[in-house]
Amino acid sequence: SYRELDSQSKNLVSYRAQVLVMLSALPDTPASASTKSLLQDINTNVSEAIFKTEVGKAKILELQNVTSSGEKNLFSLRDSVREKGIVYQIKDGFEEAPKNPVSLAFPLLLALIITFTSVVLSNLFVARRTHQSQYIRTLVAPVNDSSFLIADYAVNVFFVFIQVIFALMIGIFFFHIDILMNLPQIALSIFLAASFFIFIGMSFGYFFKSENLSMLLSIFTVILFQIFSDILTPVAFVDPLVSFFVSINPFVILNTLLREVILLHQSFNLLIPEMTKLFVLFLLALGLTIVAKKASKKRILD
């Protein structure tokens, strides 16, 4: 294409030179005025054609430079991949991933169980205890409120982790999922996520007077976590604002961590960004629970 444009440019330059020669040879008389005007128009059109041809040649040269640079980058990337063995790691990851459909969906099922049981059970436990007549003795007892808060939290963590242990045992013995190899990463992810959901359920139980309203809001919150996730619609297809809420959704973070660890056996270093999000959410939920408990104590004693 460049050679054809270059040949065309040379022909146009030669043609324009001939037109200029003819223009200079014409006498400046009324009879030759029309011919002179025609030759001037031809000269203008030929000059524009030469300019466009040169622009086309410049674009072809720029494309050649970009292509050459991209080729060098691809060769560099190929050499880097060969040196670091990334291709083999990806290949091994796909080969080691479980082929059973239930095994592939196991991280999502585990995240659903943890989300629902953590919020609902903690809410039910706290709401029923705070609505008992003897609960006022707990409030006036000469014991720090944090002790009762930690006790409520520990009881809920115990019951949630019993269910998690049974779910993991089902995955190990029935679906042959390799969980023990990455058990520390799995346990830490579940602990942070379950703690966040437990604190949310406890906050509702402390804050709301009505046990039924508290339970209704807990179930609605669980549904909201699942709606603002990538289960129904891929994140790439939603609004940027919705995508932001999906990225900080603890249910989505937990599902992502479990999928990365259980299916792809990712190392802990690659999980740090998502772990950090869960830890920040854990602290925010803890602060919310402390505020809700103080509000509940003030409301009951007043």
C-alpha positions, 0 to 999 in steps of 0.5 A: 500500500505504501509503494502504491501511494508513493507511486501515485504521489510521484505521478501527481507531482509530475502532473502538477508540474505539467499544469504549472508549465501550461499555466505559465505558458498561457498569455494573460488575455480574455480569450484564455481566461477560462482555460487559465481558471480551469488549469488553476482548479486542476492545480488545486485539486491535484495539490489536495490529492498530493496532500492526502496521499502524503497523509496516507503514507505517514499513517502507514509508516506510523502503523508499521512503527506501532506494529513493530513495537507491538511485535517486540512487546509480544516477543518480550512477553513470550520470553517472560512467560517462558522464564517464569512458567506462567503458562504451566501454572495456568495449565496446571490450575485448569487441570487440577480444577474439579470437573464435577459441577457440584464441586465447581459450585461448592464455593458459592453454596458455602458462601450462601450458607455462611451468609444466611446462617450467620445473619439469621442465627445471630439475629435470632439469638440476640433478639430473643435474649434481649426481649426476655424479662431477665435481660435487664439483670444483665444490663445492671450487672457490675460487668463491662458491656464488652464482656456480654458482647464478646460472649454473644459473639462467641456463641454465634461463631461457635454455631456458625462454624459447626455448620461450616465444618459439616459443609466442608466435610461434605465437600471433602468426603462426597465431592472429593474437594481438596480443602485441607491443603489450603485450610488456613486461607479458607478458615481466615476468609470464612472467619472474617466474613462470618464475623461481619454477618454475625455483627450485622445480625446482632446489631439488628437484634440489639437495635430494634424493639420488635423481634419480628421486624428485626428478623424481617430486616435480617432476611431482607439484608441477606437477599440484598447481599445476593441481589447486589452480587455477580450471581444474577448479572455480570459486573461488566454489564451493570452501572459503575455505581452498582459495580462499586457496591458489588465490589465491596459486597462481603458475600461477593468477596467471600465467594471470590476468596473461596473460589480462588482458594478451593478451585484454583489453589491461589497463594495467600499473597494474591488474596491480600486485597480481598482479605483487607476489604473483609477486615475493614468491613469486620471493623465497621460491623463491630463498631455498628454492633457496639453502638446498637448495644449501647442504644439498646441498653439506654432504651431499656433502662430509660 
